Amino acid sequence: MTRQIKLGAFLPGGGQHIAAWRHPGSPADGATSFAFHTELARTAERGLFDAYFLADNLSVGLGGREGGNAKIAGFEPVTLFAALAPLTTHLGFIATASTTYEEPYTLARKFASLDHLSNGRAGWNVVTSAGDETARNFNRNKQPDHADRYARAREHVDTVKALWDSWEDDAFIRDKQTGRFYDPAKVHDIDHKGAHFAVKGPLNVPRPVQGHPVVVQAGQSEDGRRLAALSAEVIFTAHQNLASAQEFYRDIKARVIAEGRVPEHVLIMPGVAPFVGRTEAEARAKYDKLTELILPEDGVALLNGLAGGTLDIRGYPLDGPLPKSAETEGMKSRQALIRQIADEHNFTIRELYQWIATARGHYTIVGSATQVADQLEEWFHNEAADGFNILPPWLPGALNDFVDLVVPELQRRGLFRTAYEGRTLRENLGLPRPVNPWTVSRSSLQAAE
């Protein structure tokens, strides 16, 4: 089958751009409007997107760390997606959940339940939660060290996968005549004892429809890349140019091969924020209109947040250079990327926050449908991407623009589907269903007898 672009839709109800909620075409209460999320999900499914992707934070983040005041309160993603699943048919749902502050058992249970409720359309975005503000919501005074967060994450993911496998696919008999509800030989304790967790199992939810919900990960640091190579099936990444995206793509694929995995089974999907018009001038006007809505105090707070809370630039002239900041134990890769953007473009503070206000360091494209498709095609054909997470700058307008203008252009080029290929998220992404190790072991023993 001809390789085609995969697409995720990154759709926070409050919008992606820091000033999105102020756009005259966006609902001011979008982050907490279920009706609005329903509209977004149905539009994404109309556009044949693989999945609706939601990031999440475990603290309020007053001041705009991840997008301004419209994002200080919103729905917990798994709960929201459980409500949206019956209102859609093919669209996958990738929800963020933290390995830093959630226990493997409860997380495995939530995502197994979502996979059953959606009939096989769940995905887990694995994150290690950063920030002292978040730590203080979970009985800690400060965030764990970066390396410790990732060591815990590796063990967490392995434990969750073992819990999903604790029931074999055909363990439940439910025979009313004999009274046999399940086969005891096909349910297993996992008896995990590690540095961070001790979990006996089994899980009290049957094995998910997909075997495992699709595992997604977004770290770009050395620890993040190592975790991705070991366990991720989709990788959400941020790059500003083709060369940077190619370096990441080739590095991850090489690491995946070194781990004995199949590189085609790990999809790399950079974030792209498109301003789309029927002409480049129309797209530029949309960009300028949204940029004008940025409040300086929100822009300054955004920069400080992305620098891990150490970049206090209040009092610095907005039209002067970005001061240096100390590295923190927070989002190290994003801190480095923000500094790189400032230095490469010689941006002032104002120019920098205007540049990153749309997508926090993800690639922003301003142009016609043809120009946007050209950029996506170049990255897709040159070892930079297997697909893209589309981050519409404001909602619903920018999502509608992409679905109505860019999707038909990609289809015309043979780069994107004209119908969903399968029923589950794995099938549509072209990912295999994980085999159950207990079933494999049983089959091997039977073959040896």
Residue pairs with C-beta under 8 A, 6 or more apart in sequence:
2 414
4 414
4 415
4 416
4 417
5 376
5 380
5 385
5 386
5 387
5 388
5 410
5 415
5 416
6 50
6 267
6 269
6 386
6 387
6 388
6 429
6 430
7 47
7 48
7 49
7 50
7 387
7 388
7 389
7 390
7 416
8 49
8 50
8 51
8 52
8 53
8 94
8 234
8 236
8 269
8 387
8 388
8 389
8 390
9 40
9 44
9 47
9 49
9 51
9 52
9 53
9 389
9 390
9 392
9 399
10 16
10 53
10 54
10 55
10 271
10 389
10 390
10 391
10 392
11 37
11 40
11 41
11 44
11 52
11 53
11 54
11 392
11 395
11 399
12 31
12 54
12 55
12 67
12 71
12 74
13 30
13 31
13 32
13 33
13 36
13 37
13 40
13 74
13 75
13 395
14 20
14 21
14 30
14 31
14 67
14 68
14 70
14 71
14 74
15 21
15 23
15 26
15 30
15 67
15 70
15 392
15 393
15 394
15 395
16 67
16 273
16 358
16 359
16 391
16 392
16 393
16 394
16 395
17 23
17 67
17 273
17 290
17 357
17 358
17 359
17 393
17 394
18 64
18 67
18 68
18 294
18 298
18 299
18 302
18 353
18 357
18 358
19 68
19 290
19 291
19 293
19 294
19 295
19 298
19 357
20 26
20 67
20 68
20 70
20 290
20 393
20 394
20 395
21 28
21 30
21 31
21 68
21 69
21 70
22 293
23 289
23 290
23 293
23 394
23 397
25 394
25 396
25 397
26 394
26 395
26 396
26 397
27 33
27 36
28 70
29 36
30 36
30 70
30 395
31 70
31 71
31 73
31 74
31 75
32 73
32 74
32 75
34 75
34 80
34 83
36 395
36 396
37 75
37 80
37 84
38 84
38 87
39 396
40 52
40 395
40 396
40 399
41 52
41 84
41 87
41 88
41 91
42 87
42 88
43 396
43 399
43 400
43 403
44 52
44 91
44 399
44 403
45 88
45 89
45 90
45 91
46 403
47 399
47 402
47 403
47 407
48 90
48 407
48 416
48 417
48 418
48 419
48 420
49 91
49 390
50 91
50 92
50 387
50 425
50 428
50 429
51 91
51 92
51 93
51 94
51 121
51 123
51 214
51 425
52 81
52 84
52 91
52 92
52 93
52 94
53 94
53 125
53 216
53 236
53 389
54 77
54 80
54 81
54 94
54 95
54 96
54 125
55 66
55 96
55 125
55 127
56 76
56 77
56 95
56 96
56 97
56 98
56 127
57 65
57 66
57 71
57 129
57 134
58 98
58 101
58 129
58 134
58 137
58 138
59 131
59 133
59 134
59 136
59 137
60 72
60 73
60 133
61 71
61 72
61 133
61 305
62 72
63 298
63 301
63 304
63 305
64 71
64 298
64 299
64 301
64 302
64 305
65 131
65 301
65 302
65 304
65 305
65 306
66 305
66 360
67 302
67 360
68 298
68 302
69 298
77 95
77 96
77 97
78 95
78 97
78 110
78 111
78 114
80 95
81 93
81 95
81 114
81 118
81 122
82 113
82 114
82 117
82 118
84 93
85 93
85 114
85 117
85 118
85 119
85 121
86 117
90 121
90 420
90 423
90 428
91 121
92 118
92 121
92 122
92 123
92 214
92 424
92 425
92 428
92 429
93 114
93 118
93 121
93 122
93 123
93 425
94 122
94 123
94 124
94 125
94 214
94 216
94 234
95 111
95 114
95 122
95 123
95 124
95 125
96 125
96 127
97 107
97 110
97 111
97 124
97 125
97 126
97 127
98 127
98 128
98 129
99 107
99 126
99 127
99 128
99 149
99 152
99 153
99 156
99 157
100 127
100 128
100 129
100 143
100 144
100 149
100 152
100 153
101 129
101 134
101 137
101 138
103 197
104 156
104 159
104 160
104 163
104 197
104 199
105 163
105 199
105 201
105 203
107 124
107 156
107 160
108 159
108 160
108 163
108 164
108 203
108 205
109 163
109 203
109 204
109 205
111 122
111 124
111 160
111 208
111 213
112 164
112 203
112 205
112 206
112 207
112 208
112 213
113 205
114 122
114 213
115 121
115 122
115 208
115 209
115 210
115 213
116 205
116 206
116 208
116 209
119 209
119 423
119 424
120 208
120 209
120 210
120 423
120 424
120 425
120 426
120 427
121 424
121 425
122 208
122 210
122 213
122 214
122 425
123 213
123 214
123 215
123 216
123 234
123 425
124 160
124 213
124 214
124 215
124 216
125 216
125 217
125 218
125 236
126 153
126 156
126 157
126 215
126 216
126 217
126 227
126 231
126 232
127 217
127 218
128 149
128 150
128 152
128 153
128 219
129 143
129 149
130 143
130 149
130 308
130 329
130 330
130 331
131 143
131 308
131 309
131 330
132 141
132 142
132 143
132 309
133 309
134 143
135 141
135 142
135 143
135 144
143 149
143 329
143 330
144 152
144 329
145 329
146 221
146 223
146 329
146 330
146 332
147 223
149 223
150 219
150 223
150 224
150 226
150 227
151 195
151 196
152 196
153 227
154 227
154 230
154 231
155 194
155 195
155 196
155 197
156 196
156 197
157 215
157 227
157 230
157 231
158 192
158 231
159 190
159 192
159 194
159 197
159 199
161 212
161 215
161 231
161 434
162 190
162 192
162 199
162 201
163 190
163 199
163 201
163 202
163 203
164 203
164 207
164 208
164 211
164 212
164 213
165 188
165 190
165 207
165 211
165 212
165 434
165 436
165 437
165 438
166 187
166 188
166 189
166 190
166 201
166 202
166 203
166 207
167 186
167 187
167 188
167 202
167 203
167 206
167 207
168 183
168 186
168 187
168 188
168 207
168 436
168 438
168 439
168 442
169 207
169 211
169 436
169 439
170 183
170 186
171 182
171 183
171 186
171 187
171 206
171 207
172 181
172 182
172 183
172 206
173 180
173 181
173 182
173 183
174 181
174 182
175 181
186 438
187 202
188 201
188 202
188 438
189 200
189 201
189 202
190 199
190 200
190 201
190 202
191 200
191 201
192 198
192 199
192 200
192 201
207 436
209 424
210 424
210 425
210 426
210 433
211 433
211 434
211 435
211 436
212 434
213 425
214 233
214 234
214 425
214 426
214 429
214 431
215 231
215 232
215 233
215 234
216 232
216 233
216 234
216 235
216 236
217 224
217 227
217 228
217 231
217 232
217 234
217 235
217 236
218 224
218 235
218 236
218 237
219 225
219 227
219 228
219 333
220 237
220 238
220 248
220 333
220 334
220 337
221 332
221 333
224 333
225 251
225 252
225 255
226 255
228 235
228 252
228 255
228 266
229 252
229 255
229 256
229 258
229 259
229 261
229 266
230 259
232 266
233 265
233 266
233 267
233 429
233 431
234 266
234 267
234 269
234 429
235 252
235 266
235 267
235 268
235 269
236 269
236 270
236 271
236 389
237 245
237 248
237 268
237 269
237 270
237 271
238 270
238 271
238 333
238 334
238 337
238 359
238 360
238 361
238 362
238 363
239 245
239 248
239 270
239 362
239 363
239 384
240 337
240 340
240 341
240 344
240 361
240 363
241 363
242 378
242 379
242 382
242 384
245 270
245 379
245 384
245 385
246 382
246 383
246 384
248 268
249 268
249 383
249 384
249 385
250 383
252 266
252 268
253 263
253 266
253 268
256 262
256 263
256 266
257 263
264 430
265 431
265 432
267 386
267 387
267 429
267 431
268 385
268 386
268 387
269 385
269 386
269 387
269 388
269 389
270 362
270 363
270 379
270 384
270 385
270 388
270 389
271 359
271 362
271 363
271 388
271 389
271 391
272 359
272 362
272 363
272 364
272 365
272 375
272 376
272 388
272 389
272 390
272 391
273 358
273 359
273 362
273 363
273 364
273 365
273 390
273 391
273 392
273 393
274 364
274 365
274 366
274 367
274 372
274 390
274 392
274 393
274 398
274 401
274 402
274 406
275 283
275 284
275 286
275 287
275 290
275 358
275 364
275 365
275 366
275 367
275 393
275 398
276 283
276 286
276 367
276 368
276 369
276 372
276 398
276 401
276 402
276 405
276 406
277 283
277 284
277 285
277 286
277 367
277 368
277 401
278 368
278 369
278 405
279 368
280 366
280 367
280 368
280 371
282 368
283 366
283 367
283 368
283 371
284 366
286 366
286 398
287 366
287 393
290 358
290 393
290 394
291 354
291 357
294 353
294 354
294 357
296 318
296 350
299 349
299 350
299 353
299 354
299 357
300 313
300 314
300 318
300 349
300 353
302 353
302 356
302 357
302 360
303 311
303 313
303 322
303 338
303 349
303 352
303 353
303 356
304 310
304 311
304 312
304 313
306 331
306 334
306 335
306 338
306 356
306 360
306 361
307 325
307 328
307 335
307 338
308 325
308 327
308 328
308 329
308 330
308 331
308 335
309 328
309 330
310 325
310 326
310 328
311 322
311 323
311 325
313 322
313 323
313 349
316 323
316 349
317 349
318 348
318 349
318 350
319 348
319 349
319 350
320 348
320 349
321 342
321 346
321 348
321 349
322 339
322 342
322 347
322 348
322 349
322 352
325 335
325 339
327 335
328 335
334 360
334 361
337 361
338 352
338 356
338 361
341 347
341 352
341 355
341 356
341 361
342 352
345 351
345 352
345 355
347 355
355 364
358 364
358 391
358 393
359 391
359 393
362 391
364 393
365 371
365 372
365 375
367 375
368 405
369 405
369 406
369 408
369 409
370 409
372 402
372 406
372 409
373 406
373 409
373 410
373 413
373 415
376 385
376 388
376 406
376 410
376 415
377 410
377 413
377 415
378 384
379 385
379 388
380 386
380 387
380 415
390 399
390 402
392 398
392 399
392 401
392 402
407 416
410 416
411 417
411 418
420 428
421 427
421 428
421 430
422 428
426 432
426 433
